[in-house]
Amino acid sequence: MPVTSLDTLLASSIMICLVLASMTSVFAVIQPFLKDQVSHHEVEANLSLAEYLLIEAGISASWGSNINESLVIFGLANQDSPVPFELDIDKVTRLNEKNIYNLSFLEAFNSLNTKDKPFRIIIKPLFNIAVNLVSREENDSAITYRFNILAERSNFPVKAALKCYAVIKDYVVSCSSQTSSLGEGLIEFSLPKSLSGTALLIVFAETEPKMLSYTVHRFAHNSLNPPSSEGRYALLSPLNYTLRADLNSSNRILHAMIFTYNYVFNLTETEGDSTIQYFIIPKILDESIMILVGTGLNASSSECFAEWVSYPQIPLDFGLGFTSKYQLADSFSFRFLVTINSAIYECEVILWRS
């Protein structure tokens, strides 16, 4: 072969190797960007699904309040709301497993027709309230209690206005206070010694705008017995502005009440039998969660008992667990501010990564 042909072949081989090497280098450089681009689209797709759960009313749109209507497509939005991320009070309540009308995760998951997208929905107040007994003073006719209230979010103090109610049987007393810049507040109230048994302290804490948290604290009043445990006498389930009380014993609820930040009213019993009682829940125009309380007397001890439930029934944790580190690492989590009954809450939607 002539020398010129060998030189040409060698030069061509070198050029081909250089081109291939440069192509490999370029591919190695742009590969991370291609991966990021795919990840970006994946995040956007999962975000769209998370938003869909909160801005669509589902089919039928009234599946929350009407338990006789079949759930075809899952969605939590209030069908009558003109603004996004306003959730239906009954749809949210049916996600709580403690409610007698609760919706199973399998029903919700199958209705979405997204077989590769298990999900989890967590709804809770924007900050937490803790209650601690500071002192208890007794005289001939009453017992005076002082409680310390702590408001915080992620270990940071929250300054909030407090509205508190103490209730035992049909006796209710209220007091107001506020937490300091350190998130601490003090409340004081007295209960008569003519009553004894389980009492409830209901604490509402409000910051602007419309951000509200609450807690309910059980304590024994004028009694050596500990406060009765939750659900011992009745299971309370609100839905469609009706409170259902499934009784666990022969004792009946004698007094039913509703508490919000600004109001307290008695509930009217509509029907019932020896095992179930029903009460009408009024539609109160208050930017507040509603606390529904049922009280009565233990027939064997003559001491008061108390049961309560919130409406909407939050906090709640609905859906797949996502508890292991592998599940958490292979999932998407999105946080939203949602409105329920004019009050603002935090909602986290977690989606499995397909």
C-alpha positions in Angstrom: 0.0 0.0 0.0 1.4 3.4 -0.8 2.7 5.5 2.0 0.1 8.3 1.3 -2.7 5.7 1.7 -1.4 4.6 5.0 -1.0 8.2 6.2 -4.6 8.9 5.1 -5.9 5.7 6.8 -4.1 6.6 10.0 -5.3 10.2 9.9 -8.9 9.0 9.3 -8.7 6.5 12.2 -7.4 9.2 14.5 -10.2 11.6 13.5 -12.8 8.9 14.1 -11.4 8.2 17.5 -11.4 11.9 18.4 -15.0 12.3 17.3 -16.1 9.2 19.2 -14.2 10.4 22.3 -15.7 13.9 22.0 -19.2 12.4 21.6 -18.6 10.3 24.7 -17.4 13.3 26.7 -20.4 15.4 25.6 -22.8 12.6 26.6 -21.1 12.3 30.0 -21.4 16.0 30.5 -25.1 16.3 29.5 -26.3 13.1 31.1 -26.9 14.7 34.5 -28.9 17.4 32.9 -31.0 14.8 31.0 -31.6 13.0 34.3 -32.6 16.3 36.0 -34.9 17.1 33.2 -36.7 13.7 33.6 -36.8 14.3 37.4 -38.3 17.8 36.9 -41.1 16.4 34.8 -41.7 13.6 37.3 -42.0 16.1 40.1 -44.4 18.3 38.1 -46.6 15.3 37.3 -46.7 14.2 41.0 -47.4 17.8 42.1 -50.3 18.0 39.6 -51.8 14.8 41.1 -51.4 16.1 44.7 -53.1 19.3 43.7 -55.9 17.4 42.0 -56.8 15.6 45.2 -57.3 19.0 46.9 -58.9 21.1 44.2 -61.3 18.7 42.6 -64.6 17.7 44.3 -64.6 14.2 42.9 -67.6 12.2 41.6 -70.1 12.3 43.0 -69.3 15.8 44.3 -71.3 15.2 47.4 -69.8 11.8 48.4 -68.7 13.3 51.7 -72.1 14.2 53.1 -74.2 11.6 51.4 -73.0 8.1 52.3 -75.6 6.5 50.0 -73.8 7.9 46.9 -71.0 5.8 45.5 -67.5 7.2 45.2 -66.5 7.1 41.6 -63.5 9.5 41.6 -61.8 10.7 44.8 -61.5 14.4 45.5 -61.6 16.5 48.7 -62.6 20.0 47.5 -65.8 21.8 48.5 -67.9 21.8 45.4 -69.5 25.1 46.3 -66.3 27.0 46.9 -65.1 29.6 44.3 -61.5 29.4 45.6 -59.0 26.6 45.3 -57.8 24.4 48.2 -61.0 24.8 50.2 -61.8 21.3 51.4 -65.2 19.8 52.2 -65.7 19.4 55.9 -67.5 16.0 55.5 -65.0 14.6 53.0 -62.2 15.4 55.3 -64.1 13.9 58.3 -64.7 10.6 56.4 -60.9 10.1 56.1 -60.6 9.7 59.9 -60.6 6.0 60.8 -62.4 6.8 64.1 -65.5 8.0 62.3 -68.2 5.4 61.9 -68.7 6.6 58.3 -65.0 6.4 57.4 -63.9 5.8 53.9 -61.4 3.0 53.4 -58.1 3.8 51.7 -58.7 1.0 49.2 -62.0 2.8 48.1 -60.2 6.1 47.6 -57.2 4.5 45.9 -59.2 2.4 43.4 -61.4 5.4 42.5 -58.3 7.4 41.2 -57.4 4.6 38.7 -53.7 5.3 39.3 -52.5 1.8 40.2 -48.9 2.9 40.6 -49.6 5.9 42.8 -50.4 4.9 46.4 -50.8 8.1 48.5 -51.0 9.4 52.0 -52.8 12.6 53.2 -52.0 14.2 56.6 -54.1 17.2 57.8 -53.4 19.0 61.0 -53.4 22.5 62.6 -50.5 24.8 61.7 -49.2 24.8 65.3 -49.4 22.7 68.4 -51.0 23.3 71.9 -49.8 21.7 75.1 -51.5 21.9 78.5 -50.0 21.3 81.9 -51.6 21.7 85.3 -49.8 24.3 87.4 -51.8 24.3 90.6 -55.1 23.2 92.2 -56.7 25.1 95.1 -59.7 23.8 97.0 -62.2 25.6 99.2 -65.6 24.6 100.6 -67.6 25.0 97.4 -65.2 25.0 94.4 -61.8 23.9 93.1 -59.7 26.5 91.3 -57.3 25.2 88.6 -54.4 26.9 86.9 -53.1 25.5 83.7 -50.0 26.5 81.7 -50.6 26.7 77.9 -47.7 26.3 75.4 -48.2 27.2 71.7 -45.4 26.2 69.3 -44.5 25.1 65.8 -41.4 23.0 65.2 -40.1 24.0 68.6 -40.6 27.7 67.8 -43.0 29.7 70.1 -46.3 31.0 68.7 -48.0 34.1 70.1 -51.7 33.5 70.0 -55.0 34.6 71.6 -56.5 31.9 73.8 -60.2 31.1 74.4 -60.8 28.2 76.8 -63.8 26.3 78.1 -64.0 23.9 81.0 -67.0 21.6 81.1 -68.3 18.9 83.4 -71.8 17.6 82.9 -73.9 20.6 82.0 -71.7 23.1 83.7 -69.5 25.3 81.5 -67.1 28.1 82.4 -64.9 30.1 79.9 -61.8 32.2 80.2 -59.6 34.1 77.8 -55.8 34.8 77.8 -52.9 34.9 75.4 -49.5 33.4 74.9 -46.4 35.6 75.2 -43.6 35.9 72.6 -42.2 32.8 74.3 -45.4 30.9 73.4 -46.5 30.5 77.0 -49.8 31.5 78.6 -51.7 30.9 81.9 -55.4 30.3 82.4 -57.5 30.0 85.6 -61.0 28.8 86.3 -63.1 27.2 89.0 -65.5 24.2 89.0 -68.1 23.5 91.7 -67.5 20.7 94.2 -71.2 19.7 93.8 -70.0 17.8 90.6 -67.4 15.1 90.3 -65.9 12.9 87.6 -64.3 13.6 84.2 -64.0 17.2 83.1 -62.8 18.6 79.8 -60.6 21.6 79.2 -61.0 22.9 75.6 -58.3 25.3 74.4 -58.6 27.3 71.2 -55.5 29.3 70.1 -55.8 31.8 67.2 -53.3 33.8 65.3 -54.0 36.0 62.2 -55.0 35.3 59.6 -57.5 32.5 60.4 -54.8 30.2 61.7 -56.3 28.3 64.6 -55.2 25.3 66.7 -56.9 23.5 69.5 -56.5 20.8 72.1 -58.8 19.0 74.5 -57.5 17.9 77.9 -59.2 15.4 80.2 -58.8 15.7 83.9 -60.5 14.3 87.1 -62.5 16.9 89.0 -63.3 16.3 92.7 -62.7 12.6 92.3 -60.1 10.0 93.3 -60.7 8.1 90.1 -58.7 8.9 87.0 -60.6 10.6 84.1 -62.5 8.2 81.9 -60.7 7.0 78.7 -61.7 8.2 75.3 -64.6 6.2 73.8 -65.4 4.3 77.0 -69.0 5.4 77.0 -69.7 6.4 73.4 -68.2 6.8 70.0 -69.0 10.2 68.5 -69.1 10.6 64.7 -70.1 13.9 63.0 -71.2 14.0 59.4 -73.5 16.2 57.4 -74.1 18.5 60.4 -75.4 15.6 62.5 -73.7 14.1 65.5 -74.1 10.3 65.9 -73.3 8.8 69.3 -72.9 5.0 69.4 -73.3 4.1 73.0 -71.0 1.5 74.6 -73.0 0.9 77.7 -76.5 1.5 79.2 -75.4 5.1 80.1 -76.8 7.8 77.8 -75.6 11.2 76.8 -77.7 13.7 78.8 -76.1 16.9 77.6 -74.6 17.6 74.1 -72.8 20.8 73.3 -70.8 22.5 70.5 -67.8 24.7 71.2 -66.1 27.1 68.8 -63.6 29.9 69.4 -66.4 32.4 69.9 -69.5 30.4 70.7 -71.0 27.6 72.8 -74.4 26.1 72.2 -76.5 23.1 73.3 -77.3 20.5 70.7 -80.8 19.2 70.1 -81.4 15.5 70.1 -83.5 14.4 67.1 -83.9 10.6 67.4 -82.3 7.5 68.7 -82.7 4.2 70.5 -81.0 2.3 73.3 -77.7 2.1 71.4 -77.5 5.2 69.2 -78.4 8.9 69.7 -78.5 11.6 67.1 -78.0 15.4 67.6 -78.3 18.3 65.1 -75.1 20.4 64.6 -75.9 24.1 63.9 -74.0 25.8 61.1 -72.1 28.4 63.1 -70.5 31.3 61.2 -67.2 31.2 63.1 -63.7 30.7 61.6 -63.1 27.8 63.9 -63.0 24.1 64.2 -66.0 22.8 66.1 -65.6 20.7 69.3 -68.7 18.5 70.0 -69.1 17.2 73.6 -71.4 14.7 75.1 -71.7 14.3 78.9 -73.7 12.1 81.2 -73.6 10.2 84.5 -72.1 6.8 85.1 -75.0 4.8 86.6 -72.8 2.7 88.8 -70.7 5.5 90.3 -72.9 8.6 89.8 -69.8 10.4 88.5 -69.8 12.5 85.3 -68.4 11.2 82.1 -67.4 13.2 79.0 -66.8 12.3 75.3 -65.8 14.6 72.6 -64.9 14.8 68.9 -63.8 17.6 66.5 -65.6 18.6 63.3 -63.9 18.4 60.9 -62.3 15.3 62.5 -58.7 16.4 62.4 -55.8 15.8 62.8 -55.9 12.8 60.6 -53.5 10.5 58.8 -55.0 8.7 55.8 -53.5 6.3 53.3 -50.3 4.3 52.9 -47.8 4.4 55.7 -44.5 5.3 54.0 -42.8 4.5 57.2 -39.5 2.8 56.2 -36.5 4.8 55.0 -36.7 3.2 51.6 -40.3 4.2 51.2 -39.6 7.8 52.3 -36.6 8.0 49.9 -38.7 6.8 47.0 -41.7 9.1 47.4 -42.7 12.7 46.8 -44.0 15.0 49.6 -45.9 18.2 49.0 -47.3 20.6 51.6 -50.2 22.9 51.1 -52.3 25.4 53.1 -55.9 24.4 52.9 -59.1 26.0 54.3 -61.9 24.0 56.0 -64.9 25.9 57.4 -63.0 29.2 56.9 -60.0 28.1 59.1 -56.5 27.4 57.7 -54.7 24.1 58.2 -51.6 22.3 56.9 -52.0 19.5 54.5 -49.2 17.1 53.4 -49.7 14.8 50.4 -47.2 12.0 50.0 -47.1 10.1 46.7 -45.3 6.9 45.9 -42.7 7.3 43.2 -43.5 5.0 40.3 
